[in-house]
Amino acid sequence: MAKFRSQISAADKSSQPKAVNSPCIAICALNQDDVCTGCYRTGQEIAHWGRLDNDQRRDVLALCKNRARAINPFLS
């Protein structure tokens, strides 16, 4: 019975989409605009990251990319 439960548990996990990873690069310092100089998330985005679904996380990542480009146009 335990083997059957582990198979069900593994099947449940595989059917769930993989979580979008945090962009954190362990350079954590908020600038005067409340934006992290490492990952370009705001303090609020960092605080709420764990509660966001994948679509919301992708939206935050798009905002981060735009912020990074605004600060440094040489970033791709």
N, C-alpha and C positions, 0 to 999 in steps of 0.2 A: 504494500500500500504506500509506503514512503517513496518508493521509486516512482510510482504513478504520480504522486503529488509533485515530485521534483520535475517530472516531465511536463506537467500542466504549468507549473511555475515558470519553467524555461520557455514554454510556448507563449505565455502571457507577456514575458519580457521581450521576446523577439518581435511581437506584434506592435509594440509601442515604438514610436519614432525616437531616434536617438536625440538627446538634448543638444541644442546648439551650445557650443562651448563659449565660455567667457573669453573676452579679448584681453584679459589682464596679462601683463607681462612683468608684473612685480616691480614696476617703477611707479609707485603710488604716491602721487602728490597732486593736490588740486591747485590749479592756478587761480588768479583773481576772478575768473569767470565761472568758478566751480566746475572746471573740466579737468579731468585727470591728464597729466602730461604723458602718461604711459599708454593708456588705452583710449583716451578721448571720450570716455563716458562722463556724464555729470555725476555729482555726488548722489543725487536721487536715483539715477539709473543704476548705479553701483549697488545702492541699498536695496533696490527692488528686484535685481537680477534673478534671484532665486525663486521669485514668485511669478516671473513672466513665462508665458508659453513660448513655443518656438517661433511663431509668427511675430510676436512682440519683440523677441530677442533679435530677430533679423531686422526689424525696423530700427532698433537701437543701433545695431551694427552699421546700418546705412547712414544713420546720423553721425556715428563716429567717423566713418569714412569721409563724410562731407566736412566735418570739423577738422580732421587731420589735413585735408587738402587746403582748407582755408588758412590754416596756420602755416603749412609748408607745401607750396604748390608743386614741389619736386617729388612728393610722395605719389605713388601710383595707386 
